[in-house]
Every structure is written in C-alpha cells, then in structure tokens.
Amino acid sequence: MQSHSAQTPERIEARLREHGHAWTAPRRAITHFLCSSTAHPTAADVLAAVGGGHASSRATVYNTLTLLEDLGLIRTVLMTPGEVRYDANVARHHHLVCTVCGSVEDVPAEDVSVSLRGQAAMAEVRFEGLCVRCANVP
C-alpha cells in the first residue's frame, strides 16, 4: 500500500535554494531520512534518527521540519490528538493506521471512492484497521 511520490533529497535541495535557503548538513540529514522513510515519523523519531550526527539540536530538527512544511516539501499528518507525523510523500493520498501495531501506511487517493452531495475542495481520509502484516498473522 506504500506509494511514495517522486520526492527526492535533490528536489528538496533545489526548492530550498530557489527560496534562498542554505542546504546545510542538518537539513541534508533530515531530508534524506524523511525521503527514505515510509513510517511517517514524529519529530522525536527524526531527532533520534539524525540527532547523533549533524542535526543534534532539537530546535534544528523542529525548525527544519517547519521550513520544509511551509515550503510544501513535506506535509504533516495528524494521526491521534497531539501526535504530529511527517510525510515526504506530498502527492494526494490517504492513510491507514493499524490498530494492532500502530504503523501508518499510505493509501493512494485513486484507491478510495467517496460520494458526496456537495463539493469538497480537499479531503484526507484516515482509515483504521489492520495493515497487511498484521492481517496475515494467523
């Protein structure tokens, strides 16, 4: 069900530079982690993954995540109240949250059909159920 967009660290670097932002070692580390992850990490997950290297500051991680989101290079996903996760897949899609293991998987928008009486400009659906791995456990 994972359907990652064509977002790459190189594209993010180009967009940052277009907007006058430096391509620093912390931004590079954070971007590479986000682009290689389909786990929808929290800021704490990002810090844990890259904090031992160049992005050792909590503020650096949060500031970088905010900048990337402000530029539309990543998006935030609210899974549960108070839990913000980050997604480098900025293509239109929805999410499945596994009720057993807690994993978050992308669901391509074209796989979801909804009938509305009115007009919706945008919708993001969060499904709760079993991921493929948990559904296949005997």
Order of alpha helices (4+ residues) and beta strands (2+ residues): alpha-alpha-alpha-alpha-beta-beta-beta-beta-beta-alpha
